């Protein structure tokens, strides 16, 4: 799994360049104990124009596996 993530990093960087052109509302969902750094989360949020941020407490990177009911609620609320 790690190899796939590392192979995709250049694509993630290229995608970030497009964030300012996103005109649809975006909900960013992060887990409290995720590997992403707060500065990176802020950078993504600041690049978007209409953004709502949610942090799922007591959860690691795989929030859909760890707290599926909470993730389903978030998705339904965003719809």
ChimeraX attribute file (.defattr): number of C-alpha atoms within 10 A of each C-alpha:
attribute: neighborCount
match mode: 1-to-1
recipient: residues
	/A:1	5
	/A:2	7
	/A:3	7
	/A:4	8
	/A:5	10
	/A:6	11
	/A:7	10
	/A:8	11
	/A:9	11
	/A:10	10
	/A:11	10
	/A:12	12
	/A:13	10
	/A:14	10
	/A:15	10
	/A:16	13
	/A:17	10
	/A:18	11
	/A:19	15
	/A:20	13
	/A:21	10
	/A:22	12
	/A:23	11
	/A:24	10
	/A:25	12
	/A:26	15
	/A:27	15
	/A:28	13
	/A:29	16
	/A:30	21
	/A:31	18
	/A:32	16
	/A:33	16
	/A:34	16
	/A:35	10
	/A:36	12
	/A:37	9
	/A:38	11
	/A:39	9
	/A:40	10
	/A:41	14
	/A:42	11
	/A:43	11
	/A:44	15
	/A:45	19
	/A:46	13
	/A:47	16
	/A:48	19
	/A:49	15
	/A:50	13
	/A:51	15
	/A:52	13
	/A:53	12
	/A:54	12
	/A:55	13
	/A:56	17
	/A:57	13
	/A:58	12
	/A:59	17
	/A:60	17
	/A:61	14
	/A:62	13
	/A:63	21
	/A:64	14
	/A:65	11
	/A:66	13
	/A:67	15
	/A:68	12
	/A:69	12
	/A:70	14
	/A:71	16
	/A:72	12
	/A:73	10
	/A:74	15
	/A:75	12
	/A:76	9
	/A:77	8
	/A:78	11
	/A:79	5
